[in-house]
Amino acid sequence: MITALTVLAAALAIEMLAGYPPSVFAAIGHPVTWIGRLIAALDRRFNLEGDDFEARRRAGVLALLLLLAVTGFAAEIVQILCLALPLGFLVAAVIASSLIASRSLDEHVAAVATGLERQGVVGGRAAVSRIVGRNPEALDVHGVSRAAIESLAENFSDGVVAPAVWLGVLGLPGAALYKAINTADSMIGHRTPRHLAFGWAAARLDDVVNLPASRLSALLLVAAAWLLPGADARAAWRAVWRDARKHRSPNAGWPEAAMAGALGLSLAGPRVYGQIRVEDGYMGEGRIEATAADIRRALDLYRIACLLQLALVLVLVMPLIIARG
């Protein structure tokens, strides 16, 4: 546990400071892209058009098990090799930092605010299309702003808190397995004719492994609201308590409700994905007319929450280090 928490603390700090350098991505790709290639290969091999629903669902379970076996085995080998080195926990932390997305999420969401500020709705739509699945052409300035803030809240849970939780609990294999499940959900967990059956297992498992992080991320955002001038921590807590379970996702509503309440906004609600309109409950009871300035405020709240997460890990690990030695 002490090693996992030490690696986690270092990984969080490394990712916040450096992120994943574009030069490294250009040279070797990214662990998520490697996982994505394996998922795509499993999809082609096992998701056969001629099979019936149950056969495709069984094939999806088998594909998911193979994905987890390969990912977990590879991550365990990497962890063993890293920790055999002098100061190997730092090497493991550098690798683990690639599985956490705090800096890249910040940059992508900030780009939406910049696009709106410089080019209006056209620039905002172009930037937000890179981080959300909904139809950007159906969004006005307020819709673009809400989409960016919702993505920030949801991905704080999925991309930052969740991999950190599983890294702290199970070490590098835990974070890698989480990213494999989450990536599988994003690639094959859709309710489309091709993936409704095959992606069933990935979607359900993703819901389960995100349960702890979604609740923790909401608490971190509520706590961050106490520290951000002008944010409303009490309203954030009320929104979580009242609205989180209204969301169609069992997890996304928690951080979105906290973000909405803290900033005095209404998030979620009816949205359009492709040509499909999704009816969803509103998170929060504030303004619907979000702007680029609200995106900036959401980013301030998010950054404080990220620092609070790091502080929490340090609080957990320091007594262990002192006791050990």
C-alpha positions as CSV (number, residue, x, y, z in Angstrom):
1,M,0.0,0.0,0.0
2,I,2.8,2.4,0.9
3,T,4.5,1.9,-2.5
4,A,1.2,2.3,-4.4
5,L,0.4,5.5,-2.6
6,T,3.9,6.9,-3.0
7,V,3.7,6.1,-6.8
8,L,0.3,7.8,-6.9
9,A,1.4,11.0,-5.2
10,A,4.4,11.3,-7.5
11,A,2.3,10.4,-10.6
12,L,-0.3,13.1,-9.8
13,A,2.4,15.7,-9.3
14,I,4.2,14.7,-12.5
15,E,1.1,14.8,-14.6
16,M,0.0,18.2,-13.3
17,L,3.4,19.7,-14.0
18,A,4.3,18.0,-17.2
19,G,1.4,16.1,-18.7
20,Y,2.2,13.7,-21.6
21,P,4.7,15.4,-23.9
22,P,3.6,15.7,-27.5
23,S,7.1,14.5,-28.6
24,V,6.6,11.3,-26.6
25,F,3.2,10.8,-28.2
26,A,4.6,11.3,-31.6
27,A,7.4,8.8,-31.0
28,I,5.6,6.0,-29.3
29,G,1.9,6.8,-29.0
30,H,0.1,6.6,-25.6
31,P,-1.0,3.6,-23.4
32,V,-4.6,4.4,-24.3
33,T,-3.9,4.3,-28.0
34,W,-2.2,0.9,-27.5
35,I,-5.2,-0.3,-25.5
36,G,-7.5,1.1,-28.2
37,R,-5.7,-0.9,-31.0
38,L,-6.2,-4.1,-29.0
39,I,-9.9,-3.3,-28.4
40,A,-10.4,-2.6,-32.2
41,A,-8.7,-5.9,-33.0
42,L,-10.9,-7.8,-30.6
43,D,-14.0,-6.1,-32.0
44,R,-13.1,-7.2,-35.5
45,R,-12.3,-10.7,-34.5
46,F,-15.1,-11.5,-32.1
47,N,-18.0,-9.2,-33.0
48,L,-19.5,-11.0,-35.9
49,E,-22.5,-9.6,-37.8
50,G,-24.0,-13.0,-38.4
51,D,-24.2,-14.0,-34.7
52,D,-27.4,-13.5,-32.7
53,F,-27.7,-11.1,-29.7
54,E,-26.7,-13.6,-27.0
55,A,-23.7,-15.0,-29.0
56,R,-22.4,-11.4,-29.5
57,R,-22.9,-10.6,-25.8
58,R,-20.9,-13.8,-24.9
59,A,-18.2,-12.8,-27.4
60,G,-18.1,-9.3,-25.8
61,V,-17.5,-10.9,-22.4
62,L,-14.7,-13.0,-23.8
63,A,-13.1,-10.1,-25.5
64,L,-13.2,-8.0,-22.3
65,L,-11.6,-10.8,-20.3
66,L,-8.8,-11.1,-22.9
67,L,-8.3,-7.4,-22.9
68,L,-8.0,-7.3,-19.1
69,A,-5.7,-10.3,-19.0
70,V,-3.3,-8.8,-21.5
71,T,-3.4,-5.4,-19.9
72,G,-3.1,-6.6,-16.4
73,F,-0.2,-9.0,-17.2
74,A,1.7,-6.3,-19.1
75,A,1.2,-3.7,-16.3
76,E,2.3,-6.2,-13.6
77,I,5.5,-7.0,-15.5
78,V,6.3,-3.3,-15.9
79,Q,5.7,-2.6,-12.3
80,I,7.9,-5.5,-11.2
81,L,10.7,-4.2,-13.4
82,C,10.3,-0.6,-12.3
83,L,10.3,-1.4,-8.6
84,A,13.5,-3.5,-9.0
85,L,15.4,-0.4,-9.9
86,P,17.0,2.2,-7.5
87,L,14.3,4.8,-7.0
88,G,12.1,2.6,-9.2
89,F,8.9,4.1,-7.7
90,L,9.8,7.3,-9.6
91,V,10.0,5.4,-12.9
92,A,6.7,3.7,-12.1
93,A,5.2,7.1,-11.3
94,V,6.3,8.5,-14.7
95,I,4.6,5.6,-16.4
96,A,1.5,5.8,-14.2
97,S,1.2,9.6,-14.9
98,S,0.4,8.7,-18.5
99,L,-2.8,7.0,-17.2
100,I,-4.0,10.2,-15.5
101,A,-5.4,13.1,-17.6
102,S,-5.5,16.2,-15.4
103,R,-3.3,18.4,-17.5
104,S,-4.6,17.4,-20.9
105,L,-8.2,17.7,-19.7
106,D,-7.4,21.2,-18.5
107,E,-5.9,22.1,-21.9
108,H,-8.8,20.7,-23.9
109,V,-11.5,22.5,-21.9
110,A,-9.5,25.8,-21.8
111,A,-9.3,25.6,-25.6
112,V,-13.1,25.7,-25.8
113,A,-13.2,28.9,-23.7
114,T,-10.4,30.4,-25.9
115,G,-12.3,29.4,-29.1
116,L,-15.5,31.1,-27.9
117,E,-13.6,34.2,-26.8
118,R,-11.7,34.6,-30.1
119,Q,-14.0,33.1,-32.8
120,G,-17.4,33.0,-31.1
121,V,-19.6,30.0,-31.5
122,V,-17.7,28.7,-34.6
123,G,-14.4,28.4,-32.6
124,G,-16.2,27.0,-29.6
125,R,-17.9,24.3,-31.7
126,A,-14.6,23.3,-33.3
127,A,-12.9,23.0,-29.9
128,V,-15.8,21.3,-28.0
129,S,-16.2,18.6,-30.8
130,R,-12.8,17.2,-29.7
131,I,-14.1,16.4,-26.2
132,V,-17.8,15.6,-26.4
133,G,-19.8,13.1,-28.5
134,R,-22.9,15.4,-29.0
135,N,-23.6,17.2,-32.3
136,P,-21.7,20.5,-32.1
137,E,-23.8,22.1,-34.8
138,A,-26.8,21.8,-32.6
139,L,-25.1,23.9,-29.9
140,D,-25.3,27.7,-29.5
141,V,-22.7,29.6,-27.3
142,H,-24.5,28.5,-24.1
143,G,-24.7,24.9,-25.3
144,V,-21.0,24.8,-26.1
145,S,-20.2,26.3,-22.7
146,R,-22.4,23.8,-20.8
147,A,-21.0,20.9,-22.9
148,A,-17.4,21.9,-22.0
149,I,-18.2,22.3,-18.3
150,E,-20.1,19.0,-18.2
151,S,-17.2,17.2,-19.9
152,L,-14.8,18.8,-17.4
153,A,-16.8,17.5,-14.5
154,E,-17.4,14.0,-15.9
155,N,-13.8,13.6,-17.0
156,F,-12.5,14.8,-13.7
157,S,-14.1,11.7,-12.3
158,D,-13.3,9.3,-15.2
159,G,-9.9,10.6,-16.3
160,V,-8.4,11.9,-13.1
161,V,-9.9,10.6,-9.9
162,A,-10.8,7.1,-11.0
163,P,-7.3,6.1,-12.3
164,A,-5.9,7.6,-9.2
165,V,-8.2,5.6,-7.0
166,W,-7.3,2.3,-8.7
167,L,-3.6,3.2,-8.8
168,G,-3.7,3.8,-5.1
169,V,-5.5,0.6,-4.3
170,L,-3.9,-1.9,-6.8
171,G,-0.8,-0.1,-8.0
172,L,0.1,0.3,-11.7
173,P,-2.0,-2.8,-12.8
174,G,-5.0,-1.3,-11.1
175,A,-4.7,2.0,-13.1
176,A,-4.0,0.1,-16.3
177,L,-7.0,-2.2,-15.9
178,Y,-9.2,0.8,-15.2
179,K,-8.0,2.6,-18.3
180,A,-8.7,-0.6,-20.3
181,I,-12.2,-0.8,-19.0
182,N,-12.9,2.9,-19.5
183,T,-11.5,2.8,-23.0
184,A,-13.5,-0.2,-23.9
185,D,-16.6,1.5,-22.7
186,S,-15.8,4.6,-24.9
187,M,-15.2,2.5,-28.0
188,I,-17.7,-0.4,-27.8
189,G,-20.0,0.5,-24.9
190,H,-22.5,2.3,-27.1
191,R,-26.1,1.4,-27.7
192,T,-25.7,1.0,-31.4
193,P,-26.7,-2.0,-33.5
194,R,-23.1,-3.2,-33.7
195,H,-22.2,-2.7,-30.1
196,L,-25.4,-3.1,-28.0
197,A,-24.7,-6.7,-27.3
198,F,-20.9,-6.9,-27.8
199,G,-20.2,-3.9,-25.6
200,W,-22.7,-4.8,-22.9
201,A,-20.1,-6.2,-20.5
202,A,-17.7,-3.3,-21.0
203,A,-20.4,-0.7,-20.3
204,R,-21.7,-2.5,-17.2
205,L,-18.2,-3.0,-15.8
206,D,-17.3,0.6,-16.4
207,D,-20.3,1.7,-14.4
208,V,-19.1,-0.5,-11.5
209,V,-15.4,0.6,-11.4
210,N,-16.4,4.3,-11.6
211,L,-18.7,4.2,-8.6
212,P,-16.1,5.1,-6.0
213,A,-14.5,7.9,-8.1
214,S,-17.7,9.6,-9.0
215,R,-18.7,10.0,-5.4
216,L,-15.2,11.1,-4.4
217,S,-14.9,13.6,-7.3
218,A,-18.2,15.2,-6.2
219,L,-16.8,15.6,-2.6
220,L,-13.6,17.1,-4.0
221,L,-15.5,19.6,-6.0
222,V,-17.7,20.5,-3.1
223,A,-14.6,21.0,-0.9
224,A,-13.0,23.1,-3.7
225,A,-16.0,25.3,-3.8
226,W,-15.3,26.3,-0.1
227,L,-11.9,27.5,-1.3
228,L,-12.9,29.3,-4.5
229,P,-14.1,32.8,-4.0
230,G,-17.6,33.2,-5.3
231,A,-18.4,29.5,-5.5
232,D,-21.1,28.1,-3.4
233,A,-20.2,24.9,-1.6
234,R,-23.6,24.6,0.1
235,A,-25.4,24.8,-3.2
236,A,-23.0,22.2,-4.6
237,W,-23.8,19.8,-1.8
238,R,-27.5,20.4,-2.3
239,A,-27.3,19.8,-6.0
240,V,-25.4,16.5,-5.5
241,W,-27.9,15.3,-2.9
242,R,-30.9,16.3,-5.0
243,D,-29.9,15.9,-8.6
244,A,-27.1,13.3,-9.0
245,R,-29.4,10.3,-9.4
246,K,-31.5,12.1,-12.0
247,H,-28.7,11.6,-14.6
248,R,-29.0,8.7,-17.0
249,S,-25.5,7.7,-16.0
250,P,-25.1,6.2,-12.5
251,N,-21.8,8.1,-12.1
252,A,-21.7,11.3,-14.3
253,G,-24.4,13.0,-12.3
254,W,-22.3,13.2,-9.2
255,P,-19.5,15.5,-10.4
256,E,-21.8,17.4,-12.8
257,A,-24.3,18.2,-10.0
258,A,-21.4,19.4,-7.8
259,M,-20.0,21.6,-10.5
260,A,-23.4,23.0,-11.4
261,G,-24.3,23.8,-7.8
262,A,-20.9,25.4,-7.1
263,L,-21.1,27.7,-10.1
264,G,-24.8,28.5,-10.0
265,L,-25.5,26.8,-13.3
266,S,-27.9,24.2,-14.7
267,L,-26.1,21.4,-16.5
268,A,-27.1,18.2,-18.3
269,G,-30.8,18.3,-19.3
270,P,-31.9,17.4,-22.9
271,R,-29.0,17.0,-25.3
272,V,-28.4,15.8,-28.9
273,Y,-25.9,13.1,-29.7
274,G,-25.6,12.7,-33.5
275,Q,-29.2,12.8,-34.5
276,I,-30.5,11.4,-31.3
277,R,-32.1,13.6,-28.6
278,V,-31.4,12.4,-25.1
279,E,-33.9,13.5,-22.4
280,D,-32.0,13.9,-19.1
281,G,-32.6,15.6,-15.8
282,Y,-31.0,19.0,-15.0
283,M,-28.1,19.1,-12.5
284,G,-28.4,22.2,-10.4
285,E,-31.0,25.0,-10.5
286,G,-29.0,28.0,-11.7
287,R,-28.5,29.6,-15.0
288,I,-28.7,27.7,-18.3
289,E,-27.0,30.5,-20.1
290,A,-23.4,29.5,-19.5
291,T,-20.6,31.4,-21.1
292,A,-16.8,31.2,-21.7
293,A,-16.4,33.0,-18.4
294,D,-18.2,30.1,-16.7
295,I,-15.8,27.7,-18.3
296,R,-12.9,29.6,-16.9
297,R,-14.5,29.5,-13.4
298,A,-15.1,25.8,-13.8
299,L,-11.5,25.3,-14.6
300,D,-10.5,27.2,-11.5
301,L,-12.7,24.9,-9.4
302,Y,-11.3,21.9,-11.1
303,R,-7.7,22.9,-10.5
304,I,-8.4,23.4,-6.8
305,A,-10.1,19.9,-6.7
306,C,-7.0,18.4,-8.3
307,L,-4.7,20.0,-5.7
308,L,-7.0,18.7,-3.0
309,Q,-6.8,15.2,-4.4
310,L,-3.0,15.4,-4.3
311,A,-3.2,16.8,-0.7
312,L,-5.4,13.9,0.3
313,V,-3.0,11.3,-1.0
314,L,-0.1,13.0,0.8
315,V,-2.1,13.0,4.0
316,L,-2.6,9.3,3.6
317,V,1.0,8.4,2.7
318,M,3.0,10.5,5.1
319,P,2.0,8.6,8.3
320,L,2.9,5.4,6.5
321,I,6.3,6.7,5.5
322,I,7.0,8.0,9.0
323,A,5.9,4.7,10.6
324,R,8.0,2.7,8.2
325,G,11.0,4.6,8.9
